[in-house]
Amino acid sequence: MADVNERDDQGRKQARASPWLLLAPGVVFLFLFFFFPLFTLFQMSLSYRPSRFEDPVFGWEWSNYSEAFSQYGEQFSRSFVYAGLATLAALAIAYPLAYVIAFRGGRYKNVLLGLVVVPFFTNFLIRTLAWKTIVGDQGWVVDTLRWIGILGENESLLRRPIAVVGGLTYNFLPFMVLPIYVALEKIDPRLVDAARDLYSNTWRAFRKIVFPLSLPGVFAGSLLVFIPAAGDFVNAYYLGSAKTTMIGNVVQNQFLVQVDYPVAAALSFVFMAIVMMIVVVYSKILGTEDIA
């Protein structure tokens, strides 16, 4: 009897230890490649440079953060405005597309989803340069807009906010389509049929049943588009001008050109803090309970 109780105790101990053993590799990975670099970046953000050619020295230099707000506030606001517009544009394009694939795709669902993902087989930079060619002054888009009178003879789309927002929308659109498709795919079509049996029209059934049930996909897709779009610098560099620079361009310039690591690190932390606040507020408004 004592042996049986001893084995039971040992089995319970192993059962309690199993979750921690499963978590250990992930925790170690996060500590080594996320928390430790993050701590190093924070330490760098509080450092100062004795001169341009000397290594930064830690010294609780909080002025780096005040400089980030005072000198680059315009780039911060521009980044979030562009990212917000790109997210709304991606949602307007992705939701109908995901809806059609989920409810009308039939046997062609996999083919249609493959077409959504195919652009990801190409390098991000190449996709951006392709977009630059499409909206360039010699491209068919500009020629068409000039022909119908939307653009003047000497006007162009490049080096303007619309080109940057368009590039962000194009590059991150699949991140919006796929989560919404997954959410819509889970919805039982018989719910809509039941709503119609109860004398509801198609629009009311969509508004009361389909859209609320797809909100987890909208939430996930919006974050997957907004966060990388806000920190992007490639689209603003190749499609915009000095008047459309985003905070990613500033961080890149401070790190690689000015070699001002403390200010660049402070800018990065300010950006992360703002993004976290936006995500928290957004999650409170939309809710995340049903997201798996």
PLY file of the C-alpha trace (Angstrom):
ply
format ascii 1.0
element vertex 292
property float x
property float y
property float z
element edge 291
property int vertex1
property int vertex2
end_header
0.00 0.00 0.00
2.86 2.36 0.84
4.42 1.68 -2.56
1.17 2.57 -4.31
0.87 5.87 -2.41
4.49 6.67 -3.16
3.95 6.07 -6.87
0.80 8.24 -6.80
2.71 11.08 -5.13
5.49 10.77 -7.68
2.99 10.79 -10.53
1.30 13.94 -9.17
4.67 15.67 -8.86
5.51 14.78 -12.44
2.11 16.02 -13.60
2.66 19.35 -11.81
6.16 19.68 -13.27
5.16 18.81 -16.85
3.70 22.25 -17.77
6.84 24.00 -16.50
9.07 21.65 -18.46
7.04 22.35 -21.59
7.25 26.10 -20.99
10.98 26.11 -20.24
12.30 26.15 -23.85
10.00 29.03 -24.81
10.84 31.01 -21.67
14.58 30.57 -22.25
14.19 31.61 -25.90
12.18 34.72 -24.95
14.70 35.69 -22.27
17.72 35.32 -24.55
16.28 36.83 -27.73
13.61 39.23 -26.47
13.88 40.35 -22.84
17.67 40.59 -22.70
17.94 42.58 -26.00
15.05 44.74 -24.79
16.87 45.45 -21.53
20.03 46.26 -23.49
18.07 48.63 -25.73
16.55 50.34 -22.68
19.99 50.74 -21.14
21.22 52.22 -24.41
18.31 54.69 -24.45
19.57 56.12 -21.14
23.15 56.50 -22.32
25.00 59.45 -23.84
27.85 59.86 -26.28
30.90 61.82 -25.04
31.63 62.53 -28.71
30.51 61.33 -32.13
33.29 58.77 -32.40
33.12 57.37 -28.85
30.94 54.53 -27.58
27.80 55.50 -25.61
28.13 55.61 -21.82
25.25 54.77 -19.50
24.25 57.77 -17.42
20.46 57.96 -16.88
20.18 60.36 -19.80
16.40 60.95 -19.79
16.86 63.85 -22.21
16.93 61.29 -25.02
13.22 60.71 -24.43
12.36 64.39 -24.30
14.28 64.82 -27.55
12.28 61.99 -29.10
9.01 63.78 -28.30
10.11 67.34 -29.04
11.97 66.80 -32.32
10.12 63.88 -33.91
6.52 64.33 -32.83
5.48 65.01 -36.42
6.98 61.73 -37.63
5.26 59.83 -34.81
1.83 61.26 -35.64
2.38 60.76 -39.37
3.32 57.12 -38.84
0.16 56.33 -36.89
-2.07 58.27 -39.29
-0.64 56.44 -42.30
-0.85 53.09 -40.51
-4.46 53.79 -39.50
-5.45 54.73 -43.05
-3.70 51.65 -44.43
-5.51 49.47 -41.87
-8.91 50.91 -42.82
-8.15 50.53 -46.54
-6.98 46.94 -46.01
-10.13 46.16 -44.03
-12.36 47.64 -46.75
-10.65 45.46 -49.36
-10.05 42.33 -47.28
-13.47 41.84 -45.68
-15.48 41.48 -48.90
-12.71 39.34 -50.37
-12.58 37.04 -47.33
-16.39 36.89 -47.26
-16.60 35.78 -50.87
-13.87 33.16 -50.39
-15.47 31.80 -47.20
-19.11 31.67 -48.34
-18.92 31.62 -52.14
-15.52 30.11 -52.85
-16.72 26.53 -53.04
-14.12 24.16 -54.42
-11.94 27.13 -55.43
-11.28 28.27 -51.85
-7.74 26.95 -51.74
-6.94 28.48 -55.12
-8.27 31.88 -54.07
-6.39 31.76 -50.77
-3.27 30.80 -52.69
-3.67 33.89 -54.87
-3.89 36.02 -51.73
-0.65 34.56 -50.36
1.28 34.42 -53.67
2.68 38.00 -53.35
4.40 36.89 -50.14
6.59 34.61 -52.25
8.29 37.81 -53.46
10.68 39.90 -51.40
9.12 42.86 -49.53
11.48 45.32 -51.20
10.70 43.98 -54.67
6.97 44.31 -54.02
7.49 47.92 -52.96
9.55 48.70 -56.06
6.86 47.06 -58.19
4.28 49.35 -56.58
6.58 52.28 -57.34
6.58 51.27 -61.01
2.78 50.92 -61.05
2.10 54.39 -59.61
5.10 56.02 -61.30
4.75 59.01 -63.59
5.02 56.77 -66.67
2.68 54.09 -65.32
-0.78 53.29 -66.60
-2.44 54.35 -63.32
-1.20 57.93 -63.59
-2.00 58.02 -67.32
-5.56 56.88 -66.61
-6.07 59.39 -63.79
-4.77 62.18 -66.02
-7.01 61.07 -68.85
-10.16 61.20 -66.70
-9.10 64.52 -65.18
-8.37 63.50 -61.57
-4.69 64.39 -61.93
-3.29 67.38 -63.79
-0.65 67.10 -66.48
2.21 67.82 -64.10
0.79 66.02 -61.07
1.90 62.58 -59.91
1.12 59.98 -57.26
4.68 59.29 -56.17
6.23 61.28 -53.32
2.77 61.85 -51.86
1.00 60.37 -48.81
-1.43 58.44 -51.02
1.46 56.48 -52.54
2.86 55.59 -49.12
-0.55 54.53 -47.76
-1.20 52.56 -50.94
2.11 50.75 -50.61
1.45 49.91 -46.96
-2.02 48.62 -47.82
-0.74 46.49 -50.66
2.16 44.99 -48.73
0.19 44.09 -45.60
-3.19 43.19 -47.16
-2.79 39.38 -46.76
-2.35 39.90 -43.01
-5.89 41.25 -42.97
-7.46 38.75 -45.34
-6.34 35.54 -43.66
-7.55 36.19 -40.06
-10.90 37.46 -41.31
-11.26 34.42 -43.56
-10.54 32.07 -40.63
-13.17 33.83 -38.50
-15.77 33.73 -41.29
-15.00 30.09 -42.06
-16.04 29.13 -38.52
-19.52 30.64 -38.94
-22.24 28.10 -39.64
-24.20 29.26 -42.74
-27.32 27.75 -41.21
-27.37 30.68 -38.77
-28.05 33.01 -41.68
-30.70 30.64 -43.03
-32.34 30.62 -39.59
-32.33 34.43 -39.55
-34.05 34.49 -42.94
-36.65 32.01 -41.69
-37.35 34.53 -38.94
-38.07 37.18 -41.60
-34.69 38.91 -41.47
-33.25 40.29 -44.70
-29.69 39.57 -45.84
-28.25 42.86 -44.63
-29.81 42.53 -41.17
-28.56 38.94 -40.87
-25.07 40.09 -41.79
-25.16 42.98 -39.34
-26.56 40.99 -36.44
-24.89 37.60 -36.95
-22.03 37.42 -39.44
-20.16 40.61 -38.63
-20.23 40.25 -34.80
-18.99 36.66 -35.08
-16.17 37.77 -37.40
-14.92 40.53 -35.06
-12.08 38.37 -33.64
-10.68 38.11 -37.18
-11.09 41.84 -37.72
-9.29 42.51 -34.44
-6.38 40.18 -35.23
-6.07 41.40 -38.82
-6.12 45.05 -37.79
-3.28 44.54 -35.35
-1.28 42.49 -37.86
-1.56 45.36 -40.35
-1.39 48.40 -38.08
1.67 47.49 -35.99
4.12 46.64 -38.82
2.73 49.46 -40.98
3.37 52.03 -38.24
6.99 50.93 -37.91
7.67 50.51 -41.62
10.28 52.66 -43.36
10.66 51.00 -46.78
7.43 52.33 -48.30
8.01 55.88 -47.06
11.57 55.78 -48.40
10.79 54.53 -51.91
7.28 55.91 -52.44
7.37 59.12 -50.44
9.53 62.18 -49.93
11.06 64.18 -47.10
7.55 65.39 -46.25
6.22 61.84 -45.77
8.94 60.35 -43.57
7.74 58.04 -40.81
9.28 57.22 -37.45
10.86 54.09 -38.93
12.87 56.29 -41.28
14.05 58.39 -38.34
15.12 55.34 -36.34
16.94 53.90 -39.35
18.71 57.22 -39.91
19.72 57.58 -36.26
21.02 54.01 -36.07
22.78 53.67 -39.43
23.61 57.20 -40.60
23.93 59.44 -37.54
25.15 56.51 -35.40
23.30 58.07 -32.47
22.33 54.84 -30.73
20.91 56.40 -27.52
18.40 58.61 -29.36
17.49 55.77 -31.73
16.90 53.46 -28.77
14.76 56.09 -27.02
12.71 56.57 -30.18
12.18 52.81 -30.37
10.96 52.63 -26.78
8.61 55.58 -27.21
7.20 53.94 -30.33
6.68 50.61 -28.52
4.96 52.35 -25.60
2.54 54.21 -27.89
1.76 51.04 -29.84
1.08 49.13 -26.61
-1.33 51.82 -25.43
-3.15 51.80 -28.76
-3.44 48.00 -28.66
-4.81 48.05 -25.09
-7.41 50.69 -25.93
-8.38 48.90 -29.13
-8.74 45.56 -27.32
-10.98 47.20 -24.72
-13.21 48.62 -27.42
-13.43 45.58 -29.67
-12.80 42.79 -27.18
-10.56 39.75 -27.48
-12.49 37.07 -25.61
-13.23 34.94 -28.65
-9.76 35.10 -30.20
-8.06 31.74 -30.12
0 1
1 2
2 3
3 4
4 5
5 6
6 7
7 8
8 9
9 10
10 11
11 12
12 13
13 14
14 15
15 16
16 17
17 18
18 19
19 20
20 21
21 22
22 23
23 24
24 25
25 26
26 27
27 28
28 29
29 30
30 31
31 32
32 33
33 34
34 35
35 36
36 37
37 38
38 39
39 40
40 41
41 42
42 43
43 44
44 45
45 46
46 47
47 48
48 49
49 50
50 51
51 52
52 53
53 54
54 55
55 56
56 57
57 58
58 59
59 60
60 61
61 62
62 63
63 64
64 65
65 66
66 67
67 68
68 69
69 70
70 71
71 72
72 73
73 74
74 75
75 76
76 77
77 78
78 79
79 80
80 81
81 82
82 83
83 84
84 85
85 86
86 87
87 88
88 89
89 90
90 91
91 92
92 93
93 94
94 95
95 96
96 97
97 98
98 99
99 100
100 101
101 102
102 103
103 104
104 105
105 106
106 107
107 108
108 109
109 110
110 111
111 112
112 113
113 114
114 115
115 116
116 117
117 118
118 119
119 120
120 121
121 122
122 123
123 124
124 125
125 126
126 127
127 128
128 129
129 130
130 131
131 132
132 133
133 134
134 135
135 136
136 137
137 138
138 139
139 140
140 141
141 142
142 143
143 144
144 145
145 146
146 147
147 148
148 149
149 150
150 151
151 152
152 153
153 154
154 155
155 156
156 157
157 158
158 159
159 160
160 161
161 162
162 163
163 164
164 165
165 166
166 167
167 168
168 169
169 170
170 171
171 172
172 173
173 174
174 175
175 176
176 177
177 178
178 179
179 180
180 181
181 182
182 183
183 184
184 185
185 186
186 187
187 188
188 189
189 190
190 191
191 192
192 193
193 194
194 195
195 196
196 197
197 198
198 199
199 200
200 201
201 202
202 203
203 204
204 205
205 206
206 207
207 208
208 209
209 210
210 211
211 212
212 213
213 214
214 215
215 216
216 217
217 218
218 219
219 220
220 221
221 222
222 223
223 224
224 225
225 226
226 227
227 228
228 229
229 230
230 231
231 232
232 233
233 234
234 235
235 236
236 237
237 238
238 239
239 240
240 241
241 242
242 243
243 244
244 245
245 246
246 247
247 248
248 249
249 250
250 251
251 252
252 253
253 254
254 255
255 256
256 257
257 258
258 259
259 260
260 261
261 262
262 263
263 264
264 265
265 266
266 267
267 268
268 269
269 270
270 271
271 272
272 273
273 274
274 275
275 276
276 277
277 278
278 279
279 280
280 281
281 282
282 283
283 284
284 285
285 286
286 287
287 288
288 289
289 290
290 291
